[in-house]
Structure formats: structure tokens, C-alpha cells
Amino acid sequence: MLTNVGIPGLILILVIALIIFGPKKLPEMGRAVGDTLKEFKKSTRELTEDKEEKK
């Protein structure tokens, strides 16, 4: 789906996000997305470890 987004596309997305959310809200949103991804990876890792232990 997003495999064809290049550098110009990413810049356009960032500019649109900056216009919509403003410079103060953007770092907070980035931090929230990062925390969510970190928690998702941690949960996935725990599930795969549990599955491997049961084998």
C-alpha cells in the first residue's frame, strides 16, 4: 500500500501534518506513535516467546 511513497511523498505528508496539527502538537503525536509501536513490539515479542515455550 505505502510501498510507492518516496521522499517527495513523505515530505508532502509531513507538511500537511504540520499544517493540520501545528508545530506544538506534532512532537507529542510522534512520541505517542513511538510509544504505541514500542508497546506493540514488546507484546508481540512476549507472545512469540510464550508460543515457543509451549512447544
N, C-alpha and C positions, 0 to 999 in steps of 0.2 A: 504494500500500500504506500508506504513512505520511502520506497527504495529509490525513486527517481528525484528526490529532493536534493538539490545540490547546494552549494554555498550561496548563490543568489537567493534561492528559496528560503534558506534558513535566515538570511539577513532580513528578508521581507517579513517573515513570521515574527522575528524579534522586534522589528519596527512597529508592526501592527499591535503586538502585545504591549509595547511601551506606550503607544498612543492610547490604547484602551484602558490599561491598568495604571499607568503613571509610573514615574521613577521610584516612588516610595514603596509601592505595593509589589513591584516586580521581584526584588530580592526576597521578600517574605514568601512569595509564591514559589520561587525557586527552591528555597530552603524546605518548604513543606513537601514539594515533589521529591526532593532528595531524601528526606526522612521517610517518606512513604515507600520509595524504591528500596531503601536500606532495610526497612522492616519486612517488605515483601521477600527480598533475597534471604533474609535471616529465617523467615518462616519456611520458605521453600527448602533451604538447606536442612532445617530441622526435620521436615517431613521426609526428605530423601534419606537422612541418617536413620530415622525410625524405621523406614521401609527396609533398609539394608540390614539393620539389626535383627529384624524379624525373619530374614531368610535363613 
